[in-house]
Amino acid sequence: MHIPVLLEEAVKRWSASDENQKIQSGIYVDATFGGGGHSRWLLEKSRKDGKIVVIGIDRDPAQIQKAEKEFRKFIAEKKLFLFPDKFSNLTKILSSFQNKNKISLPVRGVMFDFGIATDHLSAQRGFSFQAGDDPLDMRFNEADAEITAADILNRWREEELTELFRNYGEERYGRPVAKAVVRHRIERPFVRVKDLLAVLEKTLAPRYRKQKIHYATRVFQALRIAVNQEFSEIEAGLKVALDILDRDGRLVAISFHSGEDRLVKRFFRRESRDCVCPPNIPACICGHQKSLQILTRKPLTPSAKEVRENPKARSAKLRAAEKI
């Protein structure tokens, strides 16, 4: 069952309500639609308000197909429009949508909910380390990702694997894992989840006895991020989101990985400053003008109650900003 994280906190900041708490008319972009929990809440809440349109984007076509069935009512009412695409293509998606539907409403909010959807864990693509017979694929969309997790494990050099596990998975034992991967593939290539689990169990399980998370979590996370180039996609998505937002529009991002949160934090800080020149330059030469006002001095995190009810929310961090 899909449980949206930080539901009220996210939608409140995404929807840019006016002084009467009425959601302003406009386009709201759910750039990582997934199970659509945040969008459903917004659409239900705005039924008596003005013209509200939600554009839902998901890189995984299977997620869009499922949403088309579950959200038929809103689609039929022309309140929800779904697109199977990368959110870095937001500008193209919006332009195509407006031209086709003759809708010229301003974009009031863009929300990102990074990471993996619950449905992906049962998608038989290697996202879950509990499904040993699944292929080591990990692509959200076969059409826009060139390599699989198996390709990385079977082809990358030991040094590259070490950096991958350390930087993307924050796995402190990245080097021993990389060495073990290289040794294993000499005898037989990685094909299925159980092939990688066997290596990780020998290499990591003894070291993770006192840790709360499963020993395979960080390595699987690193592979998924690399396969789908998630960090570069986040950087590109934040930039185009800022470009398409109307003045006073909101930008909301929920992160589950410290690397994701760093990218959002860095972007918000840069775009909330007039000058981004290096500190050793005596006078500004960049000409940069601030375009965001940060709304969350510190990231919002789930309450203890929410974490108890939805343990997957424990690492979530929400940041929000408004375009000026």
C-alpha positions as protocol buffer text, in pm:
chain_id: "A"
residue {
  index: 1
  type: MET
  ca { x: 0 y: 0 z: 0 }
}
residue {
  index: 2
  type: HIS
  ca { x: 132 y: 345 z: -96 }
}
residue {
  index: 3
  type: ILE
  ca { x: 164 y: 584 z: 198 }
}
residue {
  index: 4
  type: PRO
  ca { x: 275 y: 936 z: 100 }
}
residue {
  index: 5
  type: VAL
  ca { x: 545 y: 1082 z: 322 }
}
residue {
  index: 6
  type: LEU
  ca { x: 501 y: 1418 z: 499 }
}
residue {
  index: 7
  type: LEU
  ca { x: 164 y: 1448 z: 326 }
}
residue {
  index: 8
  type: GLU
  ca { x: 12 y: 1759 z: 483 }
}
residue {
  index: 9
  type: GLU
  ca { x: 346 y: 1936 z: 523 }
}
residue {
  index: 10
  type: ALA
  ca { x: 431 y: 1882 z: 156 }
}
residue {
  index: 11
  type: VAL
  ca { x: 94 y: 1971 z: 6 }
}
residue {
  index: 12
  type: LYS
  ca { x: 59 y: 2280 z: 223 }
}
residue {
  index: 13
  type: ARG
  ca { x: 386 y: 2418 z: 88 }
}
residue {
  index: 14
  type: TRP
  ca { x: 334 y: 2291 z: -267 }
}
residue {
  index: 15
  type: SER
  ca { x: -10 y: 2445 z: -308 }
}
residue {
  index: 16
  type: ALA
  ca { x: 79 y: 2804 z: -214 }
}
residue {
  index: 17
  type: SER
  ca { x: -257 y: 2879 z: -47 }
}
residue {
  index: 18
  type: ASP
  ca { x: -368 y: 3243 z: -21 }
}
residue {
  index: 19
  type: GLU
  ca { x: -455 y: 3428 z: 302 }
}
residue {
  index: 20
  type: ASN
  ca { x: -792 y: 3250 z: 316 }
}
residue {
  index: 21
  type: GLN
  ca { x: -627 y: 2908 z: 280 }
}
residue {
  index: 22
  type: LYS
  ca { x: -783 y: 2873 z: -65 }
}
residue {
  index: 23
  type: ILE
  ca { x: -561 y: 2695 z: -314 }
}
residue {
  index: 24
  type: GLN
  ca { x: -475 y: 2930 z: -597 }
}
residue {
  index: 25
  type: SER
  ca { x: -582 y: 2845 z: -951 }
}
residue {
  index: 26
  type: GLY
  ca { x: -300 y: 2716 z: -1164 }
}
residue {
  index: 27
  type: ILE
  ca { x: -92 y: 2420 z: -1268 }
}
residue {
  index: 28
  type: TYR
  ca { x: 71 y: 2202 z: -1003 }
}
residue {
  index: 29
  type: VAL
  ca { x: 343 y: 1964 z: -1119 }
}
residue {
  index: 30
  type: ASP
  ca { x: 395 y: 1636 z: -935 }
}
residue {
  index: 31
  type: ALA
  ca { x: 730 y: 1554 z: -1091 }
}
residue {
  index: 32
  type: THR
  ca { x: 762 y: 1211 z: -925 }
}
residue {
  index: 33
  type: PHE
  ca { x: 403 y: 1088 z: -932 }
}
residue {
  index: 34
  type: GLY
  ca { x: 453 y: 732 z: -807 }
}
residue {
  index: 35
  type: GLY
  ca { x: 140 y: 626 z: -619 }
}
residue {
  index: 36
  type: GLY
  ca { x: 0 y: 978 z: -648 }
}
residue {
  index: 37
  type: GLY
  ca { x: -73 y: 1025 z: -278 }
}
residue {
  index: 38
  type: HIS
  ca { x: 25 y: 1392 z: -264 }
}
residue {
  index: 39
  type: SER
  ca { x: -164 y: 1472 z: -585 }
}
residue {
  index: 40
  type: ARG
  ca { x: -478 y: 1291 z: -467 }
}
residue {
  index: 41
  type: TRP
  ca { x: -481 y: 1495 z: -147 }
}
residue {
  index: 42
  type: LEU
  ca { x: -439 y: 1820 z: -341 }
}
residue {
  index: 43
  type: LEU
  ca { x: -708 y: 1732 z: -595 }
}
residue {
  index: 44
  type: GLU
  ca { x: -957 y: 1631 z: -326 }
}
residue {
  index: 45
  type: LYS
  ca { x: -880 y: 1939 z: -118 }
}
residue {
  index: 46
  type: SER
  ca { x: -918 y: 2179 z: -413 }
}
residue {
  index: 47
  type: ARG
  ca { x: -1256 y: 2055 z: -542 }
}
residue {
  index: 48
  type: LYS
  ca { x: -1435 y: 2375 z: -437 }
}
residue {
  index: 49
  type: ASP
  ca { x: -1151 y: 2607 z: -531 }
}
residue {
  index: 50
  type: GLY
  ca { x: -1071 y: 2757 z: -871 }
}
residue {
  index: 51
  type: LYS
  ca { x: -927 y: 2590 z: -1176 }
}
residue {
  index: 52
  type: ILE
  ca { x: -668 y: 2343 z: -1047 }
}
residue {
  index: 53
  type: VAL
  ca { x: -471 y: 2120 z: -1286 }
}
residue {
  index: 54
  type: VAL
  ca { x: -212 y: 1863 z: -1182 }
}
residue {
  index: 55
  type: ILE
  ca { x: 54 y: 1740 z: -1423 }
}
residue {
  index: 56
  type: GLY
  ca { x: 184 y: 1407 z: -1303 }
}
residue {
  index: 57
  type: ILE
  ca { x: 519 y: 1279 z: -1431 }
}
residue {
  index: 58
  type: ASP
  ca { x: 682 y: 945 z: -1369 }
}
residue {
  index: 59
  type: ARG
  ca { x: 981 y: 794 z: -1541 }
}
residue {
  index: 60
  type: ASP
  ca { x: 837 y: 445 z: -1507 }
}
residue {
  index: 61
  type: PRO
  ca { x: 563 y: 374 z: -1766 }
}
residue {
  index: 62
  type: ALA
  ca { x: 421 y: 103 z: -1539 }
}
residue {
  index: 63
  type: GLN
  ca { x: 354 y: 362 z: -1269 }
}
residue {
  index: 64
  type: ILE
  ca { x: 167 y: 581 z: -1517 }
}
residue {
  index: 65
  type: GLN
  ca { x: -40 y: 288 z: -1644 }
}
residue {
  index: 66
  type: LYS
  ca { x: -143 y: 203 z: -1290 }
}
residue {
  index: 67
  type: ALA
  ca { x: -225 y: 567 z: -1213 }
}
residue {
  index: 68
  type: GLU
  ca { x: -442 y: 594 z: -1525 }
}
residue {
  index: 69
  type: LYS
  ca { x: -673 y: 332 z: -1372 }
}
residue {
  index: 70
  type: GLU
  ca { x: -666 y: 457 z: -1014 }
}
residue {
  index: 71
  type: PHE
  ca { x: -715 y: 825 z: -1101 }
}
residue {
  index: 72
  type: ARG
  ca { x: -973 y: 787 z: -1385 }
}
residue {
  index: 73
  type: LYS
  ca { x: -1214 y: 1025 z: -1215 }
}
residue {
  index: 74
  type: PHE
  ca { x: -969 y: 1315 z: -1209 }
}
residue {
  index: 75
  type: ILE
  ca { x: -843 y: 1238 z: -1559 }
}
residue {
  index: 76
  type: ALA
  ca { x: -1199 y: 1239 z: -1693 }
}
residue {
  index: 77
  type: GLU
  ca { x: -1259 y: 1573 z: -1523 }
}
residue {
  index: 78
  type: LYS
  ca { x: -944 y: 1707 z: -1694 }
}
residue {
  index: 79
  type: LYS
  ca { x: -791 y: 1790 z: -1360 }
}
residue {
  index: 80
  type: LEU
  ca { x: -505 y: 1541 z: -1389 }
}
residue {
  index: 81
  type: PHE
  ca { x: -277 y: 1481 z: -1687 }
}
residue {
  index: 82
  type: LEU
  ca { x: -16 y: 1206 z: -1673 }
}
residue {
  index: 83
  type: PHE
  ca { x: 314 y: 1179 z: -1862 }
}
residue {
  index: 84
  type: PRO
  ca { x: 562 y: 887 z: -1869 }
}
residue {
  index: 85
  type: ASP
  ca { x: 886 y: 1085 z: -1887 }
}
residue {
  index: 86
  type: LYS
  ca { x: 1188 y: 1215 z: -1697 }
}
residue {
  index: 87
  type: PHE
  ca { x: 1129 y: 1529 z: -1494 }
}
residue {
  index: 88
  type: SER
  ca { x: 1434 y: 1689 z: -1654 }
}
residue {
  index: 89
  type: ASN
  ca { x: 1207 y: 1718 z: -1962 }
}
residue {
  index: 90
  type: LEU
  ca { x: 962 y: 1939 z: -1772 }
}
residue {
  index: 91
  type: THR
  ca { x: 989 y: 2232 z: -2011 }
}
residue {
  index: 92
  type: LYS
  ca { x: 905 y: 2016 z: -2311 }
}
residue {
  index: 93
  type: ILE
  ca { x: 623 y: 1840 z: -2123 }
}
residue {
  index: 94
  type: LEU
  ca { x: 464 y: 2169 z: -2014 }
}
residue {
  index: 95
  type: SER
  ca { x: 489 y: 2326 z: -2359 }
}
residue {
  index: 96
  type: SER
  ca { x: 333 y: 2022 z: -2525 }
}
residue {
  index: 97
  type: PHE
  ca { x: 58 y: 2007 z: -2263 }
}
residue {
  index: 98
  type: GLN
  ca { x: -34 y: 2374 z: -2295 }
}
residue {
  index: 99
  type: ASN
  ca { x: -36 y: 2367 z: -2675 }
}
residue {
  index: 100
  type: LYS
  ca { x: -247 y: 2053 z: -2694 }
}
residue {
  index: 101
  type: ASN
  ca { x: -499 y: 2148 z: -2425 }
}
residue {
  index: 102
  type: LYS
  ca { x: -505 y: 2526 z: -2480 }
}
residue {
  index: 103
  type: ILE
  ca { x: -441 y: 2583 z: -2110 }
}
residue {
  index: 104
  type: SER
  ca { x: -245 y: 2892 z: -2016 }
}
residue {
  index: 105
  type: LEU
  ca { x: -266 y: 2877 z: -1638 }
}
residue {
  index: 106
  type: PRO
  ca { x: 48 y: 2976 z: -1443 }
}
residue {
  index: 107
  type: VAL
  ca { x: 260 y: 2706 z: -1279 }
}
residue {
  index: 108
  type: ARG
  ca { x: 200 y: 2754 z: -907 }
}
residue {
  index: 109
  type: GLY
  ca { x: 400 y: 2465 z: -769 }
}
residue {
  index: 110
  type: VAL
  ca { x: 644 y: 2187 z: -852 }
}
residue {
  index: 111
  type: MET
  ca { x: 703 y: 1899 z: -612 }
}
residue {
  index: 112
  type: PHE
  ca { x: 966 y: 1626 z: -613 }
}
residue {
  index: 113
  type: ASP
  ca { x: 953 y: 1313 z: -399 }
}
residue {
  index: 114
  type: PHE
  ca { x: 1286 y: 1148 z: -478 }
}
residue {
  index: 115
  type: GLY
  ca { x: 1387 y: 788 z: -437 }
}
residue {
  index: 116
  type: ILE
  ca { x: 1205 y: 466 z: -510 }
}
residue {
  index: 117
  type: ALA
  ca { x: 831 y: 398 z: -516 }
}
residue {
  index: 118
  type: THR
  ca { x: 689 y: 114 z: -307 }
}
residue {
  index: 119
  type: ASP
  ca { x: 566 y: -58 z: -624 }
}
residue {
  index: 120
  type: HIS
  ca { x: 920 y: -86 z: -754 }
}
residue {
  index: 121
  type: LEU
  ca { x: 1007 y: -333 z: -481 }
}
residue {
  index: 122
  type: SER
  ca { x: 771 y: -586 z: -641 }
}
residue {
  index: 123
  type: ALA
  ca { x: 842 y: -488 z: -1002 }
}
residue {
  index: 124
  type: GLN
  ca { x: 1076 y: -785 z: -1065 }
}
residue {
  index: 125
  type: ARG
  ca { x: 1356 y: -557 z: -1180 }
}
residue {
  index: 126
  type: GLY
  ca { x: 1603 y: -614 z: -899 }
}
residue {
  index: 127
  type: PHE
  ca { x: 1514 y: -319 z: -677 }
}
residue {
  index: 128
  type: SER
  ca { x: 1448 y: -540 z: -376 }
}
residue {
  index: 129
  type: PHE
  ca { x: 1718 y: -751 z: -214 }
}
residue {
  index: 130
  type: GLN
  ca { x: 1439 y: -975 z: -83 }
}
residue {
  index: 131
  type: ALA
  ca { x: 1356 y: -1103 z: -432 }
}
residue {
  index: 132
  type: GLY
  ca { x: 1655 y: -1325 z: -505 }
}
residue {
  index: 133
  type: ASP
  ca { x: 1545 y: -1453 z: -845 }
}
residue {
  index: 134
  type: ASP
  ca { x: 1481 y: -1108 z: -993 }
}
residue {
  index: 135
  type: PRO
  ca { x: 1726 y: -992 z: -1262 }
}
residue {
  index: 136
  type: LEU
  ca { x: 1979 y: -726 z: -1162 }
}
residue {
  index: 137
  type: ASP
  ca { x: 1823 y: -458 z: -1380 }
}
residue {
  index: 138
  type: MET
  ca { x: 1713 y: -159 z: -1165 }
}
residue {
  index: 139
  type: ARG
  ca { x: 1608 y: 61 z: -1456 }
}
residue {
  index: 140
  type: PHE
  ca { x: 1301 y: 276 z: -1400 }
}
residue {
  index: 141
  type: ASN
  ca { x: 1254 y: 286 z: -1776 }
}
residue {
  index: 142
  type: GLU
  ca { x: 1434 y: 55 z: -2018 }
}
residue {
  index: 143
  type: ALA
  ca { x: 1408 y: 316 z: -2294 }
}
residue {
  index: 144
  type: ASP
  ca { x: 1607 y: 593 z: -2122 }
}
residue {
  index: 145
  type: ALA
  ca { x: 1870 y: 400 z: -1924 }
}
residue {
  index: 146
  type: GLU
  ca { x: 2156 y: 243 z: -2116 }
}
residue {
  index: 147
  type: ILE
  ca { x: 2302 y: 13 z: -1851 }
}
residue {
  index: 148
  type: THR
  ca { x: 2170 y: -226 z: -1588 }
}
residue {
  index: 149
  type: ALA
  ca { x: 2296 y: -303 z: -1240 }
}
residue {
  index: 150
  type: ALA
  ca { x: 2439 y: -629 z: -1374 }
}
residue {
  index: 151
  type: ASP
  ca { x: 2634 y: -435 z: -1639 }
}
residue {
  index: 152
  type: ILE
  ca { x: 2793 y: -220 z: -1370 }
}
residue {
  index: 153
  type: LEU
  ca { x: 2886 y: -516 z: -1151 }
}
residue {
  index: 154
  type: ASN
  ca { x: 3028 y: -713 z: -1443 }
}
residue {
  index: 155
  type: ARG
  ca { x: 3215 y: -433 z: -1624 }
}
residue {
  index: 156
  type: TRP
  ca { x: 3327 y: -152 z: -1396 }
}
residue {
  index: 157
  type: ARG
  ca { x: 3679 y: -147 z: -1259 }
}
residue {
  index: 158
  type: GLU
  ca { x: 3741 y: -206 z: -890 }
}
residue {
  index: 159
  type: GLU
  ca { x: 3826 y: 162 z: -833 }
}
residue {
  index: 160
  type: GLU
  ca { x: 3505 y: 274 z: -1002 }
}
residue {
  index: 161
  type: LEU
  ca { x: 3296 y: 33 z: -797 }
}
residue {
  index: 162
  type: THR
  ca { x: 3461 y: 151 z: -476 }
}
residue {
  index: 163
  type: GLU
  ca { x: 3376 y: 514 z: -553 }
}
residue {
  index: 164
  type: LEU
  ca { x: 3024 y: 416 z: -651 }
}
residue {
  index: 165
  type: PHE
  ca { x: 2951 y: 233 z: -327 }
}
residue {
  index: 166
  type: ARG
  ca { x: 3113 y: 506 z: -115 }
}
residue {
  index: 167
  type: ASN
  ca { x: 2967 y: 813 z: -288 }
}
residue {
  index: 168
  type: TYR
  ca { x: 2622 y: 697 z: -395 }
}
residue {
  index: 169
  type: GLY
  ca { x: 2555 y: 439 z: -126 }
}
residue {
  index: 170
  type: GLU
  ca { x: 2763 y: 593 z: 154 }
}
residue {
  index: 171
  type: GLU
  ca { x: 2887 y: 240 z: 219 }
}
residue {
  index: 172
  type: ARG
  ca { x: 3192 y: 267 z: 444 }
}
residue {
  index: 173
  type: TYR
  ca { x: 3303 y: -79 z: 336 }
}
residue {
  index: 174
  type: GLY
  ca { x: 3293 y: 11 z: -32 }
}
residue {
  index: 175
  type: ARG
  ca { x: 3642 y: -113 z: -109 }
}
residue {
  index: 176
  type: PRO
  ca { x: 3599 y: -465 z: 38 }
}
residue {
  index: 177
  type: VAL
  ca { x: 3268 y: -496 z: -149 }
}
residue {
  index: 178
  type: ALA
  ca { x: 3428 y: -385 z: -477 }
}
residue {
  index: 179
  type: LYS
  ca { x: 3711 y: -638 z: -432 }
}
residue {
  index: 180
  type: ALA
  ca { x: 3462 y: -916 z: -360 }
}
residue {
  index: 181
  type: VAL
  ca { x: 3252 y: -823 z: -667 }
}
residue {
  index: 182
  type: VAL
  ca { x: 3555 y: -838 z: -895 }
}
residue {
  index: 183
  type: ARG
  ca { x: 3664 y: -1175 z: -753 }
}
residue {
  index: 184
  type: HIS
  ca { x: 3316 y: -1320 z: -798 }
}
residue {
  index: 185
  type: ARG
  ca { x: 3269 y: -1214 z: -1161 }
}
residue {
  index: 186
  type: ILE
  ca { x: 3592 y: -1385 z: -1267 }
}
residue {
  index: 187
  type: GLU
  ca { x: 3424 y: -1718 z: -1201 }
}
residue {
  index: 188
  type: ARG
  ca { x: 3069 y: -1627 z: -1309 }
}
residue {
  index: 189
  type: PRO
  ca { x: 2891 y: -1305 z: -1403 }
}
residue {
  index: 190
  type: PHE
  ca { x: 2626 y: -1132 z: -1194 }
}
residue {
  index: 191
  type: VAL
  ca { x: 2279 y: -1202 z: -1333 }
}
residue {
  index: 192
  type: ARG
  ca { x: 2028 y: -1216 z: -1049 }
}
residue {
  index: 193
  type: VAL
  ca { x: 1976 y: -1049 z: -713 }
}
residue {
  index: 194
  type: LYS
  ca { x: 2082 y: -1365 z: -529 }
}
residue {
  index: 195
  type: ASP
  ca { x: 2423 y: -1349 z: -701 }
}
residue {
  index: 196
  type: LEU
  ca { x: 2495 y: -1012 z: -544 }
}
residue {
  index: 197
  type: LEU
  ca { x: 2338 y: -1106 z: -210 }
}
residue {
  index: 198
  type: ALA
  ca { x: 2570 y: -1405 z: -180 }
}
residue {
  index: 199
  type: VAL
  ca { x: 2872 y: -1176 z: -214 }
}
residue {
  index: 200
  type: LEU
  ca { x: 2734 y: -914 z: 24 }
}
residue {
  index: 201
  type: GLU
  ca { x: 2641 y: -1170 z: 286 }
}
residue {
  index: 202
  type: LYS
  ca { x: 3000 y: -1291 z: 305 }
}
residue {
  index: 203
  type: THR
  ca { x: 3149 y: -942 z: 289 }
}
residue {
  index: 204
  type: LEU
  ca { x: 2908 y: -725 z: 488 }
}
residue {
  index: 205
  type: ALA
  ca { x: 2675 y: -931 z: 704 }
}
residue {
  index: 206
  type: PRO
  ca { x: 2926 y: -979 z: 990 }
}
residue {
  index: 207
  type: ARG
  ca { x: 3001 y: -605 z: 994 }
}
residue {
  index: 208
  type: TYR
  ca { x: 2631 y: -510 z: 1006 }
}
residue {
  index: 209
  type: ARG
  ca { x: 2526 y: -720 z: 1304 }
}
residue {
  index: 210
  type: LYS
  ca { x: 2464 y: -415 z: 1526 }
}
residue {
  index: 211
  type: GLN
  ca { x: 2317 y: -187 z: 1259 }
}
residue {
  index: 212
  type: LYS
  ca { x: 1945 y: -133 z: 1208 }
}
residue {
  index: 213
  type: ILE
  ca { x: 1945 y: -144 z: 828 }
}
residue {
  index: 214
  type: HIS
  ca { x: 1994 y: -454 z: 613 }
}
residue {
  index: 215
  type: TYR
  ca { x: 2353 y: -504 z: 502 }
}
residue {
  index: 216
  type: ALA
  ca { x: 2258 y: -488 z: 133 }
}
residue {
  index: 217
  type: THR
  ca { x: 2065 y: -159 z: 153 }
}
residue {
  index: 218
  type: ARG
  ca { x: 2344 y: 86 z: 67 }
}
residue {
  index: 219
  type: VAL
  ca { x: 2495 y: -118 z: -217 }
}
residue {
  index: 220
  type: PHE
  ca { x: 2153 y: -164 z: -382 }
}
residue {
  index: 221
  type: GLN
  ca { x: 2084 y: 206 z: -338 }
}
residue {
  index: 222
  type: ALA
  ca { x: 2414 y: 300 z: -502 }
}
residue {
  index: 223
  type: LEU
  ca { x: 2351 y: 75 z: -800 }
}
residue {
  index: 224
  type: ARG
  ca { x: 1999 y: 211 z: -852 }
}
residue {
  index: 225
  type: ILE
  ca { x: 2118 y: 572 z: -842 }
}
residue {
  index: 226
  type: ALA
  ca { x: 2396 y: 499 z: -1091 }
}
residue {
  index: 227
  type: VAL
  ca { x: 2178 y: 302 z: -1332 }
}
residue {
  index: 228
  type: ASN
  ca { x: 1920 y: 579 z: -1351 }
}
residue {
  index: 229
  type: GLN
  ca { x: 2168 y: 869 z: -1319 }
}
residue {
  index: 230
  type: GLU
  ca { x: 1947 y: 1005 z: -1045 }
}
residue {
  index: 231
  type: PHE
  ca { x: 2176 y: 1278 z: -913 }
}
residue {
  index: 232
  type: SER
  ca { x: 2228 y: 1445 z: -1251 }
}
residue {
  index: 233
  type: GLU
  ca { x: 1855 y: 1411 z: -1314 }
}
residue {
  index: 234
  type: ILE
  ca { x: 1781 y: 1591 z: -986 }
}
residue {
  index: 235
  type: GLU
  ca { x: 2016 y: 1877 z: -1074 }
}
residue {
  index: 236
  type: ALA
  ca { x: 1855 y: 1917 z: -1416 }
}
residue {
  index: 237
  type: GLY
  ca { x: 1503 y: 1883 z: -1276 }
}
residue {
  index: 238
  type: LEU
  ca { x: 1549 y: 2154 z: -1013 }
}
residue {
  index: 239
  type: LYS
  ca { x: 1676 y: 2398 z: -1276 }
}
residue {
  index: 240
  type: VAL
  ca { x: 1387 y: 2349 z: -1517 }
}
residue {
  index: 241
  type: ALA
  ca { x: 1136 y: 2356 z: -1231 }
}
residue {
  index: 242
  type: LEU
  ca { x: 1260 y: 2700 z: -1131 }
}
residue {
  index: 243
  type: ASP
  ca { x: 1240 y: 2815 z: -1493 }
}
residue {
  index: 244
  type: ILE
  ca { x: 875 y: 2715 z: -1541 }
}
residue {
  index: 245
  type: LEU
  ca { x: 747 y: 2838 z: -1204 }
}
residue {
  index: 246
  type: ASP
  ca { x: 539 y: 3154 z: -1198 }
}
residue {
  index: 247
  type: ARG
  ca { x: 632 y: 3431 z: -955 }
}
residue {
  index: 248
  type: ASP
  ca { x: 539 y: 3329 z: -596 }
}
residue {
  index: 249
  type: GLY
  ca { x: 526 y: 2968 z: -714 }
}
residue {
  index: 250
  type: ARG
  ca { x: 652 y: 2699 z: -478 }
}
residue {
  index: 251
  type: LEU
  ca { x: 928 y: 2442 z: -520 }
}
residue {
  index: 252
  type: VAL
  ca { x: 914 y: 2146 z: -280 }
}
residue {
  index: 253
  type: ALA
  ca { x: 1158 y: 1856 z: -258 }
}
residue {
  index: 254
  type: ILE
  ca { x: 1144 y: 1545 z: -37 }
}
residue {
  index: 255
  type: SER
  ca { x: 1471 y: 1355 z: -12 }
}
residue {
  index: 256
  type: PHE
  ca { x: 1553 y: 1018 z: 143 }
}
residue {
  index: 257
  type: HIS
  ca { x: 1927 y: 1011 z: 75 }
}
residue {
  index: 258
  type: SER
  ca { x: 2180 y: 1260 z: 208 }
}
residue {
  index: 259
  type: GLY
  ca { x: 2320 y: 1301 z: -145 }
}
residue {
  index: 260
  type: GLU
  ca { x: 1976 y: 1403 z: -274 }
}
residue {
  index: 261
  type: ASP
  ca { x: 1928 y: 1645 z: 14 }
}
residue {
  index: 262
  type: ARG
  ca { x: 2271 y: 1802 z: -43 }
}
residue {
  index: 263
  type: LEU
  ca { x: 2183 y: 1872 z: -407 }
}
residue {
  index: 264
  type: VAL
  ca { x: 1855 y: 2040 z: -306 }
}
residue {
  index: 265
  type: LYS
  ca { x: 2017 y: 2237 z: -24 }
}
residue {
  index: 266
  type: ARG
  ca { x: 2299 y: 2356 z: -251 }
}
residue {
  index: 267
  type: PHE
  ca { x: 2055 y: 2458 z: -526 }
}
residue {
  index: 268
  type: PHE
  ca { x: 1828 y: 2648 z: -287 }
}
residue {
  index: 269
  type: ARG
  ca { x: 2124 y: 2830 z: -130 }
}
residue {
  index: 270
  type: ARG
  ca { x: 2268 y: 2932 z: -466 }
}
residue {
  index: 271
  type: GLU
  ca { x: 1937 y: 3057 z: -604 }
}
residue {
  index: 272
  type: SER
  ca { x: 1855 y: 3252 z: -286 }
}
residue {
  index: 273
  type: ARG
  ca { x: 2173 y: 3466 z: -320 }
}
residue {
  index: 274
  type: ASP
  ca { x: 2249 y: 3762 z: -545 }
}
residue {
  index: 275
  type: CYS
  ca { x: 2617 y: 3684 z: -584 }
}
residue {
  index: 276
  type: VAL
  ca { x: 2769 y: 3339 z: -617 }
}
residue {
  index: 277
  type: CYS
  ca { x: 3126 y: 3446 z: -689 }
}
residue {
  index: 278
  type: PRO
  ca { x: 3408 y: 3270 z: -500 }
}
residue {
  index: 279
  type: PRO
  ca { x: 3486 y: 3447 z: -169 }
}
residue {
  index: 280
  type: ASN
  ca { x: 3837 y: 3545 z: -286 }
}
residue {
  index: 281
  type: ILE
  ca { x: 3699 y: 3774 z: -560 }
}
residue {
  index: 282
  type: PRO
  ca { x: 3677 y: 4133 z: -424 }
}
residue {
  index: 283
  type: ALA
  ca { x: 3388 y: 4248 z: -646 }
}
residue {
  index: 284
  type: CYS
  ca { x: 3099 y: 4058 z: -797 }
}
residue {
  index: 285
  type: ILE
  ca { x: 3150 y: 3957 z: -1160 }
}
residue {
  index: 286
  type: CYS
  ca { x: 2892 y: 3678 z: -1190 }
}
residue {
  index: 287
  type: GLY
  ca { x: 2585 y: 3896 z: -1230 }
}
residue {
  index: 288
  type: HIS
  ca { x: 2374 y: 3632 z: -1061 }
}
residue {
  index: 289
  type: GLN
  ca { x: 2039 y: 3747 z: -917 }
}
residue {
  index: 290
  type: LYS
  ca { x: 1850 y: 3556 z: -653 }
}
residue {
  index: 291
  type: SER
  ca { x: 1530 y: 3391 z: -767 }
}
residue {
  index: 292
  type: LEU
  ca { x: 1423 y: 3193 z: -460 }
}
residue {
  index: 293
  type: GLN
  ca { x: 1323 y: 3265 z: -102 }
}
residue {
  index: 294
  type: ILE
  ca { x: 1384 y: 2964 z: 122 }
}
residue {
  index: 295
  type: LEU
  ca { x: 1075 y: 2872 z: 326 }
}
residue {
  index: 296
  type: THR
  ca { x: 1232 y: 2598 z: 539 }
}
residue {
  index: 297
  type: ARG
  ca { x: 1534 y: 2722 z: 733 }
}
residue {
  index: 298
  type: LYS
  ca { x: 1590 y: 2361 z: 836 }
}
residue {
  index: 299
  type: PRO
  ca { x: 1445 y: 2060 z: 655 }
}
residue {
  index: 300
  type: LEU
  ca { x: 1116 y: 1925 z: 786 }
}
residue {
  index: 301
  type: THR
  ca { x: 1124 y: 1564 z: 902 }
}
residue {
  index: 302
  type: PRO
  ca { x: 850 y: 1312 z: 988 }
}
residue {
  index: 303
  type: SER
  ca { x: 707 y: 1299 z: 1337 }
}
residue {
  index: 304
  type: ALA
  ca { x: 771 y: 1001 z: 1560 }
}
residue {
  index: 305
  type: LYS
  ca { x: 409 y: 899 z: 1501 }
}
residue {
  index: 306
  type: GLU
  ca { x: 452 y: 900 z: 1122 }
}
residue {
  index: 307
  type: VAL
  ca { x: 771 y: 694 z: 1144 }
}
residue {
  index: 308
  type: ARG
  ca { x: 594 y: 439 z: 1363 }
}
residue {
  index: 309
  type: GLU
  ca { x: 310 y: 412 z: 1112 }
}
residue {
  index: 310
  type: ASN
  ca { x: 539 y: 423 z: 807 }
}
residue {
  index: 311
  type: PRO
  ca { x: 899 y: 320 z: 888 }
}
residue {
  index: 312
  type: LYS
  ca { x: 1008 y: 402 z: 530 }
}
residue {
  index: 313
  type: ALA
  ca { x: 958 y: 769 z: 614 }
}
residue {
  index: 314
  type: ARG
  ca { x: 1233 y: 774 z: 878 }
}
residue {
  index: 315
  type: SER
  ca { x: 1501 y: 933 z: 659 }
}
residue {
  index: 316
  type: ALA
  ca { x: 1276 y: 1181 z: 474 }
}
residue {
  index: 317
  type: LYS
  ca { x: 1368 y: 1551 z: 462 }
}
residue {
  index: 318
  type: LEU
  ca { x: 1150 y: 1820 z: 308 }
}
residue {
  index: 319
  type: ARG
  ca { x: 1278 y: 2153 z: 180 }
}
residue {
  index: 320
  type: ALA
  ca { x: 1066 y: 2426 z: 23 }
}
residue {
  index: 321
  type: ALA
  ca { x: 1127 y: 2759 z: -146 }
}
residue {
  index: 322
  type: GLU
  ca { x: 925 y: 3027 z: -324 }
}
residue {
  index: 323
  type: LYS
  ca { x: 1013 y: 3197 z: -651 }
}
residue {
  index: 324
  type: ILE
  ca { x: 1057 y: 3574 z: -626 }
}
